[in-house]
Amino acid sequence: MKTIRMNDTKRIALVAHDNMKKPLLEWALYNKELLSRHELYATGSTGTLLSGSLGVNVHCFKSGPLGGDQQIGAKIAEGLIDMVIFFWDPLEPHPHDVDVKALLRIAVVYNIPIACNRASADFVISSHLMHEPYERMVEDFEAAQDRRVASLQGKTS
């Protein structure tokens, strides 16, 4: 295991399916003061809406169906996103459902907090851990890969 340090300023990814954008915007406006103290990231149109509504800088990735979910997943794997707030719609089919599942999976793999509805988002951001550094434990995937490659090299010799 290894630890990845989250600073007291968190890097928060905000994502919402189309019919969940309004609830996410309402939640973000309610929590504007707290969110403005952190680095915000979002997929395309969600980020544009949040930036305009909150009046704060939001780093925007591509739209979710065009790769934005995957871009956030890559940043999680690089240790550059600390948590995800993803208001997704479980009752509506989405053409990029596999990307959504991949994002949720990578968040769990790298042990980052992920909130998928308003109640869980409220609990996450109201935690005292939002205001202080935090060391999250993550499997040391690089060491595991090195061991796997070494064992494969031994088998081919």
C-alpha positions in Angstrom: 0.0 0.0 0.0 1.0 3.6 -0.5 -0.6 6.8 0.6 -1.6 9.8 -1.6 -1.9 13.1 0.2 -4.8 15.3 -0.3 -4.0 18.9 0.8 -6.5 21.1 2.7 -7.4 22.5 -0.7 -9.1 19.7 -2.5 -9.3 19.1 -6.3 -13.0 18.3 -6.9 -14.5 17.0 -10.1 -18.1 17.8 -10.7 -20.1 15.9 -13.2 -23.9 15.7 -14.0 -26.0 14.0 -16.5 -28.2 16.4 -18.5 -31.4 16.1 -16.4 -29.2 16.2 -13.2 -27.5 19.5 -14.1 -30.1 21.7 -12.4 -29.9 19.8 -9.1 -26.1 19.9 -9.2 -26.2 23.7 -9.9 -28.6 24.2 -7.0 -26.4 22.2 -4.7 -23.2 24.0 -5.9 -24.9 27.4 -5.4 -25.9 26.4 -1.9 -22.3 25.3 -1.2 -20.6 28.1 -3.2 -18.6 29.5 -0.3 -17.1 26.1 0.5 -16.5 25.1 -3.1 -14.8 28.4 -4.0 -12.0 27.5 -1.5 -11.1 24.4 -3.6 -10.0 23.6 -7.2 -12.9 22.7 -9.3 -12.9 20.5 -12.4 -15.9 19.5 -14.5 -17.0 17.9 -17.8 -17.9 20.3 -20.6 -21.3 21.9 -20.3 -21.5 21.2 -16.6 -18.3 23.1 -16.1 -19.4 26.0 -18.2 -22.7 26.2 -16.3 -21.0 26.0 -12.9 -18.4 28.6 -13.8 -21.1 31.0 -14.9 -23.4 30.4 -12.0 -20.8 30.4 -9.3 -18.5 33.0 -10.7 -15.5 30.9 -10.0 -12.8 29.3 -12.1 -13.7 25.7 -13.2 -11.2 23.7 -15.2 -13.4 22.2 -18.0 -12.7 18.9 -19.7 -14.6 17.6 -22.8 -18.2 16.7 -22.6 -18.8 13.4 -20.9 -19.9 11.5 -24.0 -16.9 13.0 -25.9 -14.3 11.7 -23.4 -14.7 14.0 -20.4 -15.5 11.2 -18.1 -12.3 9.4 -19.3 -10.2 12.6 -18.9 -11.3 12.8 -15.2 -10.6 9.1 -14.8 -7.1 9.7 -16.1 -6.5 12.6 -13.7 -7.7 10.3 -10.8 -5.1 7.7 -11.9 -2.4 10.4 -12.0 -3.4 11.5 -8.4 -4.6 14.9 -9.6 -8.3 14.6 -8.6 -9.1 14.2 -4.9 -12.9 13.6 -5.1 -15.8 13.3 -7.5 -19.3 14.7 -7.1 -21.3 13.0 -9.9 -25.0 13.6 -10.0 -26.0 10.8 -12.4 -29.4 9.6 -13.5 -29.9 5.9 -12.7 -33.2 5.8 -14.5 -32.2 7.2 -17.9 -30.2 5.2 -20.5 -26.9 6.9 -21.6 -25.0 6.2 -24.7 -21.7 6.5 -22.8 -22.8 4.3 -19.9 -19.5 2.3 -20.2 -17.5 5.6 -19.6 -19.7 6.4 -16.6 -19.0 2.9 -15.1 -15.3 3.3 -15.9 -15.2 6.6 -14.0 -17.0 5.1 -11.0 -14.7 2.1 -11.1 -11.5 4.1 -11.2 -12.7 6.3 -8.3 -13.1 3.2 -6.2 -9.8 1.7 -7.4 -7.9 4.8 -6.3 -9.9 5.1 -3.1 -11.2 8.6 -3.7 -14.5 9.9 -2.2 -17.3 9.8 -4.7 -20.8 11.2 -4.1 -23.5 10.2 -6.5 -26.5 12.2 -5.1 -27.2 15.3 -3.0 -27.3 13.5 0.3 -23.9 11.8 -0.2 -22.4 15.1 -1.5 -23.7 16.9 1.6 -22.0 14.3 3.9 -18.7 14.4 1.9 -18.3 18.1 1.9 -19.5 18.6 5.4 -16.8 16.3 6.8 -14.1 18.0 8.9 -11.6 16.2 6.5 -12.6 18.7 3.8 -10.6 21.4 5.7 -7.4 19.5 6.5 -4.8 17.3 4.7 -5.8 13.6 4.4 -3.7 10.6 3.5 -5.7 8.1 1.5 -4.4 4.5 1.2 -4.1 3.1 -2.3 -2.8 -0.2 -3.6 0.8 0.3 -5.0 -0.2 -0.7 -8.6 3.3 0.2 -10.0 5.0 -2.3 -7.6 2.4 -4.9 -8.5 3.0 -4.4 -12.2 6.8 -4.6 -11.7 6.4 -7.9 -9.9 4.1 -9.2 -12.7 6.6 -8.1 -15.4 9.4 -9.7 -13.5 7.5 -13.0 -13.2 6.6 -12.9 -16.9 10.3 -12.3 -17.8 11.3 -15.3 -15.7 8.8 -17.5 -17.6 10.0 -16.5 -21.1 13.7 -17.1 -20.3 
